[in-house]
Amino acid sequence: MTLADKILEFKLGFVSGLESLTGQIATKIFHYPQNLGMPISPSYDVEHQAMVDYVAKLPNHNTMFPPPAAPITLSQVIFGNFPEMSKIDRVFYEHKSDGFYNFYVPNYKNIFFLPDWLSQWLQIQFNISIDTTPLEIIQQSLFLGLVGFFFLVDFRMKMYWFLTINPYTRPWIYIISLTDWIQDVMTGLSPVMLGLDLTPSIVLGLTGKLADSLNHLVFTMPFLPSEGQPGKMIIDDQVKDVILFRYLPSLWYTHPIPNNLREFWYTERLDIYHFMKRNYAHLDIPFLPDRILKDISQNTQIGNPLAENLPHVTDLSTNLVCYISADSTQFLNFFITNQIDSLFEVMHKSIT
């Protein structure tokens, strides 16, 4: 037997022994073959798989970063224009059965919302309901700040190629103080390839990704993000996937409706107040403003407020006219009869 045969025999014995050992471990410790181990692919249920297939067919909300230059005036051509966000807009609509505060947003693969707990905290603590202008201002400010920081880091990288510029002299030292702090933090965390530090490139990528993600953030006030329902709508003669937010927001049931909103309904939009009262009165939600509720609680003799009696004003005026008409007819008949009797009496006296 040659040395090669000996080596082959040793390999076969080693493999056979390893196979036997693995089988014993799997049988006695992991209860093989009853326990087949980890599946190669996760087993999804029908609903989860349908949702995965639905999301896979959605389009992407395509944006560009940095935002493209789009000057409109001559000054913007010379000095440049402010970068604008490509936000996903909410489209509000009114419906006789859905209510007055419904809206929809186009559905995309890369759309995202705030967590439910954060959205609820913002609405309750800062009284943000329909108008999300404060949040949009913060969103726009963060976007502009990240864009400005992106250009500063980009300019700092380009300074490496100008050996005649001493970055530690004014005014270049201000740029270093604004940008190099993050490079100091990431030192040792980012790789170095061919003697070139990749930290500035990674910082640019992360800054651009974070700023661009603000374009895909949508605020859902007064609803919670989990209340959205996927659906389809005809927009510009095309059937598009949307996320619908409609009916009564859950926070208006679990927490009081903002008083300024109830005041607006009571003083300027009684149609909204009557709709809420007619459709959601069984939920025991106070739709009247606080001042009216306070007057009712302090004065028990006060009946229904004027806003609740307004729908019956037409019936009241009609009944009142009918009663007046009937009484006026009786009064006229009585007056005419008395006048005729008086006239006959005067004539009789004159003849006699």
NORRA-V498200 format. One record per backbone hydrogen bond with DSSP energy under -1.0 kcal/mol. CO is the residue of the C=O (numbers start at 1). NH is the residue of the N-H. E is the energy in kcal/mol with one decimal. If there is no record, write none. Layout:
co->(CO/CO)
nh->(NH/NH)
e->(E/E)
This chain:
co->(2/3/4/5/6/7/8/9/10/11/12/13/14/15/16/17/18/19/20/21/22/23/24/25/25/26/31/45/46/47/48/49/50/51/52/55/59/60/73/74/75/76/91/93/95/99/102/103/104/105/112/115/116/117/118/119/120/121/122/132/133/134/135/136/137/138/139/140/141/142/143/144/145/146/147/148/149/150/151/152/153/154/155/157/158/159/162/166/169/171/172/173/174/175/176/180/181/182/186/186/191/193/196/198/199/200/201/202/203/204/205/206/207/208/209/212/213/216/220/224/225/229/231/233/238/240/241/242/243/244/245/250/250/251/258/259/260/261/262/263/264/264/269/270/271/272/273/274/275/276/280/281/289/290/291/292/293/294/295/299/306/309/310/312/313/314/315/316/317/318/319/320/321/322/323/324/325/326/327/328/329/330/331/332/333/334/335/336/337/338/339/340/341/342/343/344/345/346/347/348)
nh->(6/7/8/9/10/11/12/13/14/15/16/17/18/19/20/21/22/23/24/25/26/27/28/29/30/32/35/49/50/51/52/53/54/55/56/58/109/62/77/78/79/80/104/102/99/95/93/245/91/243/218/119/120/121/122/123/124/125/126/136/137/138/139/140/141/142/143/144/145/146/147/148/149/150/151/152/153/154/155/156/157/158/159/160/161/162/165/169/173/174/176/177/178/179/180/184/185/186/189/190/198/196/193/202/203/204/205/206/207/208/209/210/211/212/213/215/216/112/223/227/228/244/242/240/235/233/107/231/105/229/103/253/254/255/262/263/264/265/266/267/268/269/273/274/275/276/277/278/279/280/283/284/293/294/295/296/297/298/299/302/310/312/313/316/317/318/319/320/321/322/323/324/325/326/327/328/329/330/331/332/333/334/335/336/337/338/339/340/341/342/343/344/345/346/347/348/349/350/351/352)
e->(-1.9/-2.3/-2.2/-2.7/-2.3/-2.2/-2.4/-2.2/-2.4/-2.6/-2.4/-2.5/-2.4/-2.3/-2.3/-2.4/-2.4/-2.3/-2.2/-2.3/-2.5/-2.2/-2.8/-2.0/-1.1/-2.3/-2.2/-2.4/-2.2/-2.1/-2.3/-2.4/-2.0/-2.5/-1.8/-1.1/-2.4/-1.2/-1.4/-1.7/-3.2/-1.5/-1.7/-1.1/-2.1/-2.8/-2.6/-2.5/-2.2/-2.4/-1.6/-2.6/-2.6/-2.0/-2.4/-2.0/-2.2/-2.6/-1.7/-2.3/-2.4/-2.0/-2.5/-2.6/-2.5/-2.6/-2.0/-2.5/-2.6/-2.4/-2.3/-2.5/-2.3/-2.2/-2.0/-1.9/-2.4/-2.2/-2.5/-2.3/-2.1/-1.7/-1.2/-1.2/-1.2/-1.1/-1.5/-1.4/-1.5/-1.2/-1.6/-2.2/-1.3/-1.4/-2.7/-2.1/-1.6/-2.0/-2.1/-1.2/-1.6/-2.1/-2.0/-2.3/-2.7/-2.5/-2.2/-2.6/-2.6/-2.5/-2.3/-2.4/-2.4/-2.5/-1.8/-1.4/-1.2/-2.1/-2.1/-2.1/-1.4/-3.1/-2.7/-3.0/-3.3/-2.2/-2.4/-2.7/-1.6/-2.3/-2.2/-1.2/-2.0/-2.2/-1.8/-2.7/-1.7/-2.0/-2.3/-2.2/-2.3/-1.7/-1.5/-2.7/-1.8/-2.5/-2.5/-2.3/-2.2/-2.4/-1.3/-1.5/-2.1/-2.4/-1.9/-2.3/-2.1/-2.1/-2.2/-1.3/-1.2/-1.3/-1.6/-2.5/-2.8/-2.1/-2.4/-2.4/-2.1/-2.0/-2.7/-2.6/-2.6/-2.3/-2.5/-2.8/-1.8/-1.9/-2.5/-2.4/-2.4/-2.5/-2.5/-2.7/-2.3/-2.1/-2.1/-2.3/-2.4/-2.3/-2.0/-2.4/-1.8/-2.0/-2.1/-2.2/-1.9/-2.0/-1.8/-2.1)
